[in-house]
Amino acid sequence: PSGHQNQNKSDQPSTPRPQEPWTFFHRERPGAPSTLLSNTLTSTRLRSWDFCDGQAFESKEPIVFSFSNDPRDKRQFMKISTRSLEAQQFLAPGEGGILGMGANAIVHRVELKSTSPGSFNNINNNSNESDETRNEAGNEEWDAAVKRPFSLSKMLASLEAGSEAGLGKRLRQLAHRSLLNSDGRVLYFYGLGIALSSNAYQPIEYKFEAVILARYEEEFSTYTMKRFMEDYISLASPLPAHGNGKLEEKNSDWREDFSLISVKVLLVSLLNAFRDLTLMGVQAFDFNHLGNVLVSRDFQSVKLLDIDGDSRGSIPLSEYMSEVSSPTSLASSLPPSTTLVRRRSSVILHKPSLDVDLNAVLPTVVQQLLLGKRRGTSFVTNTKSTIWKLPPCEAKELIKQTVSENFGPLTESHMAKVVEWFYVMLKKQPPWGNWTHDIYDAMRCIDHLPVR
């Protein structure tokens, strides 16, 4: 009987052991405060490798990050040490070397230099050639946006084949990646790295972290769409768009030149970025907030961050096809907004598209762009509520007055088209009744925003 019990125990699946990060303790000499390894022979430079050709890079200066055992204690991830006995404390994203912070990770700016002999030879041999003929990471020095997850589980999830690292590698290795992302609206990752971090509450405790790196671009920097919308509707004059600390002499407020055409160009760029994800085979994108969309300093284009698609990989067509005995039974079980196409008598195909929630944020963005220019959030909320309550004629008159004050006088015919488009879009009446259903319906709606 005891043998049978042992056999039964061996047949049962073992309980997975909890995963904990490996840490080590180091003090340079007894009684001395921790110097974050900067005075030892141990190298504290961040190390990284390119996804495609394996080129090796390291940070130009030794660097030690900070961490907390509690992933919710995000501010303790904002200390950076680059020299002995000094840990710089940044109080908010955007300061120093911190580009941003999300729910799952923090992003730092780190200067890298190549350490691969092959890459040095490549640079020297092609110094007179254009950048297009070099390797994508062929520059001897470049700035990286380094993403550090807050917890071990998030770090492991980011390294999975269907998540950020795997997806970034696949996008980099696409034979026609320059064509699929020719406008650069998708900011994907270039490589993996290893970083050293110190416990913010116990500086002599260290651990190594796996990080993923993207290229830092000054044109976009840390200007998220969230900050752009806050500046756009702010009652006070925002800081200069180019972040040089000086107001332009001729025009101190960039919003004065932000026209209806500018609104349309920005929205089209956003929706085209979603379509670029579809072209690359990405299945999902988190658009429940504006923190993972970057806006260029000329407000004409965007870049998407966090393109892991919730670790769901590419779009499988099989998920949209269902063998049924009665097509009517399937159609009746689906939501009213679902678009169906009949392929055969026994197969109904739901049109596949990027899995992105356009109802949560996009309508608010459009409303604020049209109604809220330099007026504040409360004005947009109150005006939208008033439009809903008023009869159609009075509501359209209010839209006409607001648009005219925001964007200057328009011709009578142009204004009539803009008012009609906005009213129907806001009320979700035909033909824009389902304009937030998927990216293609949204693109069709924004394409018809009247401009001249």
C-alpha positions in Angstrom: 0.0 0.0 0.0 2.8 2.4 0.8 4.3 1.7 -2.6 0.9 2.6 -4.3 0.8 5.8 -2.3 4.3 6.8 -3.4 3.4 5.9 -7.0 0.2 8.0 -6.8 2.2 10.9 -5.3 4.7 10.7 -8.2 1.9 10.7 -10.7 0.4 13.9 -9.3 1.7 17.1 -11.0 4.1 19.0 -8.8 3.1 22.4 -7.5 5.1 25.1 -9.2 7.6 26.7 -6.9 7.2 30.5 -6.5 9.8 32.4 -8.5 11.9 34.9 -6.6 14.7 37.1 -7.9 18.3 36.2 -7.0 19.9 38.9 -4.9 23.3 39.3 -3.4 24.8 41.5 -0.7 28.0 43.6 -1.0 29.8 46.1 1.2 33.1 47.4 -0.1 34.6 47.5 3.4 33.2 47.0 6.9 31.7 50.1 8.4 31.7 52.1 5.2 28.5 53.2 3.5 27.6 51.5 0.3 29.2 53.0 -2.8 27.1 51.0 -5.2 30.1 49.0 -6.5 31.6 52.0 -8.3 35.0 51.7 -6.6 35.4 48.0 -7.2 36.7 45.9 -10.2 33.2 44.8 -10.9 31.7 46.5 -13.9 28.4 48.2 -13.3 27.8 49.2 -16.9 24.5 48.2 -18.5 25.2 45.6 -21.1 22.9 45.0 -24.2 22.8 43.1 -27.4 21.1 43.8 -30.7 18.2 41.5 -31.7 19.3 41.0 -35.3 23.1 40.7 -35.5 24.0 40.3 -31.8 26.2 43.4 -31.6 27.2 44.2 -28.1 26.8 47.5 -26.4 27.4 49.0 -22.9 26.5 52.2 -21.2 29.1 54.9 -21.6 29.2 55.4 -17.8 28.8 52.9 -14.9 25.2 53.0 -13.8 23.2 51.3 -11.0 19.4 51.6 -10.8 17.2 51.2 -7.7 14.4 48.8 -6.9 11.8 48.0 -4.3 10.5 44.6 -3.3 7.0 46.0 -3.5 6.1 46.7 -7.2 3.5 49.2 -6.0 6.3 51.4 -4.5 7.2 52.9 -7.9 9.0 55.9 -6.7 11.8 53.7 -5.3 12.6 52.7 -8.8 13.5 56.3 -9.7 17.0 56.5 -8.0 20.0 56.3 -10.3 23.6 56.1 -9.2 26.4 57.0 -11.7 29.1 57.7 -9.2 30.4 56.8 -5.8 28.3 57.7 -2.8 25.6 59.4 -4.8 22.2 58.2 -5.8 20.2 60.8 -7.7 16.6 60.9 -6.7 14.1 62.0 -9.3 10.7 62.9 -8.2 8.6 62.6 -11.4 8.9 61.1 -14.9 10.5 63.4 -17.3 13.3 64.4 -14.9 16.9 63.5 -15.5 17.2 60.1 -17.1 13.7 59.0 -16.6 11.5 59.1 -19.7 8.3 57.7 -18.3 6.6 55.4 -15.9 3.6 53.1 -16.5 1.6 50.5 -14.6 4.1 47.8 -15.2 7.5 49.4 -15.9 9.7 52.4 -15.8 11.7 53.7 -18.8 15.2 55.3 -18.5 17.4 57.1 -21.0 20.9 55.6 -21.2 23.7 56.4 -23.6 25.3 53.3 -25.1 28.5 52.6 -27.0 29.4 49.6 -29.1 31.8 47.0 -27.8 31.8 44.6 -30.7 35.0 44.6 -32.7 32.9 43.7 -35.8 30.7 46.7 -35.4 33.7 49.0 -35.0 35.2 47.6 -38.2 31.8 48.0 -39.9 31.7 51.6 -38.8 35.2 52.4 -39.9 34.8 50.6 -43.3 31.5 52.4 -44.0 32.2 55.8 -42.5 31.6 57.5 -45.9 28.4 55.6 -46.7 24.9 56.7 -46.0 23.1 55.6 -42.8 20.8 53.4 -44.9 23.8 51.1 -45.8 24.9 50.5 -42.3 23.5 48.1 -39.8 20.5 49.4 -37.9 22.6 49.6 -34.8 25.7 50.6 -36.6 26.3 53.9 -34.8 29.2 53.8 -32.4 27.1 55.6 -29.8 23.4 55.9 -29.5 20.7 56.7 -26.9 18.5 53.9 -25.6 15.1 53.9 -23.9 15.6 51.2 -21.4 12.4 49.5 -20.1 12.6 48.0 -16.6 9.6 46.0 -15.3 8.6 46.5 -11.7 8.4 42.9 -10.8 9.9 39.5 -11.7 6.6 38.2 -13.1 6.4 41.3 -15.4 10.0 40.8 -16.5 9.4 37.2 -17.4 6.2 38.0 -19.2 8.0 40.7 -21.3 10.6 38.1 -22.4 8.0 35.6 -23.8 7.8 34.9 -27.5 4.5 36.6 -27.8 5.3 39.6 -25.7 7.5 42.7 -26.1 10.9 41.0 -26.6 9.7 38.3 -28.9 7.5 40.6 -30.9 10.2 43.2 -31.2 12.7 40.6 -32.4 10.2 39.4 -35.0 9.4 42.8 -36.3 13.1 43.6 -36.5 13.8 40.5 -38.6 10.9 41.0 -41.0 12.4 41.1 -44.5 10.3 44.2 -45.4 10.2 45.9 -42.0 11.3 49.2 -43.6 8.1 49.1 -45.7 5.8 47.9 -43.0 6.9 50.7 -40.6 8.2 53.2 -43.2 6.6 56.1 -41.3 8.0 55.0 -38.0 4.7 55.1 -36.2 5.5 52.0 -34.2 8.3 52.2 -31.7 9.5 48.6 -31.3 12.4 47.3 -29.3 16.0 46.8 -30.7 17.6 44.5 -28.2 17.9 43.0 -24.7 20.1 44.0 -21.9 21.3 43.2 -18.4 21.3 45.9 -15.7 22.3 46.1 -12.1 20.0 47.5 -9.4 20.3 48.2 -5.7 17.6 48.0 -3.1 16.4 51.5 -2.3 15.8 50.6 1.4 18.9 48.4 1.8 21.6 49.7 -0.6 24.0 46.8 0.0 21.5 44.4 -1.6 21.8 44.0 -5.4 20.2 42.1 -8.2 20.5 41.8 -12.0 17.6 42.6 -14.2 16.7 41.8 -17.8 15.7 44.9 -19.7 14.5 45.6 -23.2 15.8 48.6 -25.2 14.3 50.9 -27.9 15.9 53.8 -29.6 15.4 57.2 -27.9 14.2 59.9 -30.3 14.6 63.6 -29.4 11.7 64.5 -31.7 9.3 62.6 -29.6 11.1 62.4 -26.3 8.7 62.1 -23.4 5.8 64.0 -24.9 2.9 61.6 -24.5 -0.5 62.2 -26.0 -1.8 62.5 -22.4 0.5 65.5 -21.9 -0.4 66.9 -25.3 -4.1 66.8 -24.6 -3.6 68.5 -21.2 -1.6 71.3 -22.9 -4.1 71.6 -25.7 -7.2 72.2 -23.4 -5.3 74.0 -20.7 -6.6 77.5 -19.9 -3.0 78.7 -19.4 -0.4 78.9 -22.1 1.6 75.6 -22.1 5.4 75.4 -22.3 6.9 75.7 -25.8 6.4 72.6 -27.9 10.1 72.1 -28.6 11.1 72.1 -24.9 13.9 74.6 -25.4 12.7 76.7 -22.4 12.2 79.8 -24.6 9.0 81.2 -26.0 9.0 82.1 -29.6 8.9 85.8 -30.3 6.2 85.8 -32.9 3.9 83.2 -31.4 4.1 82.2 -27.7 1.1 79.8 -27.9 1.4 77.0 -30.5 -2.3 76.3 -30.2 -3.2 79.4 -32.2 -1.9 77.7 -35.3 -3.5 74.4 -34.6 -6.2 74.2 -37.2 -8.9 71.7 -38.2 -6.4 70.3 -40.7 -3.9 69.8 -37.8 -6.7 67.9 -35.9 -7.3 65.6 -38.8 -3.6 65.0 -39.5 -3.0 64.0 -35.9 -6.0 61.7 -35.7 -5.2 60.1 -39.1 -1.6 59.4 -37.9 -3.0 57.7 -34.7 -5.3 55.5 -36.7 -2.6 54.7 -39.3 -0.4 53.6 -36.4 -3.0 51.1 -35.4 -3.2 49.9 -38.9 0.6 49.5 -39.0 0.3 47.1 -36.0 -2.2 45.1 -38.0 0.2 45.0 -41.0 2.9 43.6 -38.7 0.6 40.9 -37.4 0.0 42.3 -33.9 -3.3 41.2 -32.4 -4.0 43.7 -29.6 -3.0 47.2 -28.3 -3.9 48.8 -24.9 -5.6 52.1 -25.7 -7.4 52.6 -22.4 -5.1 55.5 -21.6 -2.9 58.0 -23.6 0.4 57.2 -21.8 1.6 54.8 -24.4 1.2 57.1 -27.4 4.0 59.7 -28.1 3.3 62.9 -30.1 5.9 64.6 -32.2 6.9 68.1 -31.4 5.3 69.4 -34.5 2.0 67.6 -33.6 1.8 65.9 -36.9 2.6 62.3 -36.1 2.5 59.7 -33.3 4.4 56.7 -32.1 3.0 53.7 -30.3 4.6 52.2 -27.3 4.0 48.9 -25.5 3.2 46.9 -28.6 3.2 43.5 -26.9 -0.5 43.0 -27.6 -1.2 41.5 -24.1 1.1 38.6 -25.1 -1.4 37.4 -27.6 0.9 37.4 -30.7 -0.5 37.7 -34.2 -4.1 37.6 -35.4 -5.3 34.0 -36.0 -8.0 33.9 -38.6 -9.3 30.7 -37.2 -10.7 32.5 -34.1 -13.0 34.5 -36.3 -14.5 31.4 -38.1 -17.2 29.2 -36.5 -18.7 26.1 -37.9 -22.4 26.2 -37.1 -25.4 24.2 -38.1 -27.5 27.4 -38.2 -25.9 30.7 -39.2 -28.8 32.5 -37.7 -28.1 31.1 -34.2 -24.6 32.5 -34.2 -25.6 35.9 -35.5 -28.3 36.2 -32.7 -25.7 35.3 -30.0 -23.3 38.1 -31.0 -23.4 41.7 -29.9 -25.4 44.1 -32.2 -22.2 46.0 -33.2 -20.5 42.9 -34.5 -20.0 43.0 -38.3 -20.5 39.6 -39.9 -19.8 38.4 -43.4 -21.4 35.2 -44.8 -18.8 33.0 -46.5 -20.7 29.7 -46.8 -24.0 28.4 -45.6 -22.3 26.8 -42.6 -19.5 29.4 -41.9 -19.9 32.9 -40.6 -16.8 35.1 -40.5 -16.4 38.1 -38.3 -14.2 40.6 -39.9 -10.8 40.4 -38.1 -9.2 43.6 -36.9 -6.8 44.9 -34.3 -8.2 44.2 -30.8 -8.2 47.8 -29.4 -10.8 49.5 -27.3 -11.8 52.7 -29.2 -14.7 53.5 -27.0 -12.7 54.3 -23.9 -10.5 57.1 -25.1 -10.9 58.0 -28.8 -14.3 59.8 -28.6 -13.0 62.0 -25.7 -9.9 62.8 -27.7 -12.0 63.9 -30.7 -14.4 65.9 -28.5 -11.5 67.7 -26.8 -9.7 68.5 -30.0 -12.9 70.1 -31.6 -14.4 71.7 -28.5 -11.7 72.1 -25.9 -9.0 74.2 -27.4 -7.7 76.4 -24.6 -11.1 76.0 -22.7 -10.5 73.3 -20.0 -11.9 69.9 -19.3 -15.1 71.2 -17.6 -16.0 73.2 -20.7 -15.8 70.2 -22.9 -17.9 68.1 -20.5 -20.6 70.8 -20.1 -20.8 71.6 -23.8 -21.1 67.9 -24.7 -23.9 67.5 -22.1 -25.7 70.5 -23.4 -25.5 69.3 -27.0 -27.0 66.0 -26.0 -30.0 67.8 -24.3 -30.7 70.5 -26.8 -32.9 70.0 -29.9 -30.9 69.3 -33.1 -31.1 72.8 -34.5 -30.0 74.5 -31.2 -27.3 71.8 -30.6 -25.8 72.4 -34.1 -25.9 76.1 -33.5 -23.9 75.6 -30.3 -21.4 73.4 -32.2 -21.1 76.1 -34.9 -20.4 78.8 -32.3 -17.8 76.7 -30.4 -15.9 75.6 -33.6 -15.9 79.1 -34.9 -14.4 80.5 -31.7 -11.8 77.7 -31.6 -10.6 77.6 -35.2 -11.7 81.0 -36.6 -14.4 81.8 -39.0 -15.0 79.2 -41.7 -17.0 79.5 -44.9 -20.7 78.8 -44.6 -20.6 75.6 -46.6 -17.5 74.3 -44.8 -18.9 75.1 -41.3 -22.2 73.4 -42.2 -20.3 70.2 -43.1 -18.1 70.3 -40.0 -21.2 70.8 -37.7 -23.1 68.0 -39.3 -20.1 65.6 -39.1 -19.5 66.4 -35.5 -23.1 66.2 -34.4 -23.7 62.8 -36.1 -20.4 61.5 -34.8 -21.1 62.6 -31.2 -24.7 61.1 -31.3 -23.4 58.0 -33.2 -26.1 58.3 -35.8 -25.8 56.9 -39.4 -23.4 56.7 -41.1 -21.2 56.9 -38.0 -23.3 54.7 -35.7 -20.5 52.2 -35.2 -17.5 54.4 -35.9 -15.6 53.1 -32.7 -16.3 49.4 -33.6 -12.9 48.8 -35.1 -10.0 50.8 -36.6 -11.4 50.6 -40.1 -14.7 52.1 -39.2 -12.9 54.8 -37.2 -10.6 55.6 -40.1 -13.6 55.9 -42.4 -15.2 58.4 -40.0 -12.1 60.5 -39.4 -11.3 60.5 -43.2 -14.6 62.4 -43.7 -13.9 65.2 -41.2 -14.4 68.1 -43.6 -11.3 70.3 -44.2 -10.4 72.8 -46.9 
